């Protein structure tokens, strides 16, 4: 089982989450994902099922948001 990935993003409201939802839901290899919009860093947590960190970041950037991996 792959461990979860966490990213700092600019997804800061329900409308933003709605924009990114189709991209992340349709992405191959993502089992589950969520965004903590209450966290100042707007943490996106992804439970991968074959996807890579790069693929997740590309999907979020395609939706027009900033994203960077949390170390």
SVG drawing of the C-alpha trace seen along z (x, -y; Angstrom):
<svg xmlns="http://www.w3.org/2000/svg" viewBox="-18 -30 29 32">
<polyline fill="none" stroke="black" stroke-width="0.4" points="0.0,0.0 1.3,-3.4 1.5,-6.0 -0.5,-9.2 0.9,-12.3 0.4,-15.8 0.7,-19.1 0.5,-22.7 -2.0,-24.3 -4.0,-27.5 -7.3,-25.6 -9.0,-27.8 -12.8,-27.5 -15.6,-25.2 -15.7,-26.7 -12.0,-26.0 -12.5,-22.4 -15.3,-22.1 -13.0,-23.2 -10.3,-20.6 -12.8,-17.8 -13.3,-16.5 -9.6,-16.5 -8.7,-14.6 -11.7,-12.3 -10.9,-11.4 -7.1,-11.0 -6.0,-7.5 -4.4,-6.1 -6.0,-8.3 -7.9,-6.2 -9.1,-9.1 -8.3,-12.8 -9.3,-15.7 -8.4,-19.4 -8.3,-20.9 -9.4,-24.5 -9.3,-25.4 -5.5,-24.8 -3.6,-28.0 -1.6,-25.9 -4.8,-24.4 -3.4,-20.9 -4.3,-18.4 -4.0,-14.8 -4.0,-12.2 -4.2,-8.4 -2.6,-7.1 -3.4,-3.9 -0.6,-4.1 -0.5,-7.8 2.7,-9.8 3.4,-13.1 4.0,-14.7 0.7,-13.6 -1.2,-15.0 0.6,-18.3 -0.1,-18.5 -3.8,-17.9 -4.1,-20.7 -2.0,-23.1 -4.3,-22.3 -7.3,-23.5 -5.4,-26.8 -4.1,-26.3 -0.6,-26.5 0.7,-23.3 3.9,-22.2 4.8,-19.0 5.0,-19.0 8.2,-17.5"/>
</svg>
